[in-house]
Amino acid sequence: MRRLGIAVVTAAAVAAALTPAGVARDVESRRHRVTIAGLRFTPATVVAHSGDTVEWVNRDLVTHTVTARDESWDSHELAENATWEMHITDSMVGDYFCRYHSTMHGRLVIRRR
Amino acid sequence: MKWREVGFVVLAAMLALSGLSWAESPAALNDLQIAHVAYTADLIDIRYAHLALGVSKNPAVRAFAETMIRDHTAVNDRALALLKKLKVQSQDNAFSHQLLDQSDGLVDELRQLSGSAFDQRYARNELSYHHTVNELVEKTFIPKIGNPQMKALFQEALVIFKTHEQHAQRMVDAVALQR
């Protein structure tokens, strides 16, 4: 029994040593949700780390977009109750808006791990 | 004079300033007549937007017009779905006809214009039209509507239309720069 316990601990240590760094980051990554309702992004600011995922869900009856200020990323049309998600990377532009409603703005504050 | 009457006097003054006026009192309408007026008001703005897309080359004007078609169509579709769910029909009324008659006059005026003159007239009208209709919806229609589902739809639509009003102000500012 004691020998089995030592084997399990050893296997775990070896596995941890061999785990690629990227896999370790995936374990730590988070999902964030932004709700679009009343022609607002809520929360308006999301602090996310590279490797995280941000999901937008449109609860308005009108169509919106989630579009980077420099248009480097874009959800394209999000109809009522549609969702769109994006994987965060270090180099992304964080400020975004809705193409159809110029008063709607949001921000991703992107931090490196 | 009661507060509601004071409100109508203020509203009448605002309508006179915006170029819209009507003999029929909007306060006398029932839920189904209000639904008809709102649907008609949406159709009128969609009509203006189609005209703008046919005439204007200004990107700000064209983007605004496309949003008006998209949003007002969505609101009207939702209104029709609600009426169907409630198993009722909107009721045609003189107030809706007054809105249509007045919009005919503006369409005739817009058709005589082109270029910057068209853009500025369209933009100014969108600002005043949304402001006037938003006041009507917020201060007269929503307090008066009895059906809770219909009231909720009007409240949701008002948020959209207030954003349109802000957007229209930006369009007015943008087309003023092209003079």
Interface residues (C-beta under 8 A of the other chain):
Chain A: G38 L39 D60 L61 V62 T63 E80 R99 Y100 H101 S102 T103 M104
Chain B: A63 E66 T67 R70 D71 A74 V75 R78 E156 V159 I160 T163 Q166 H167 R170
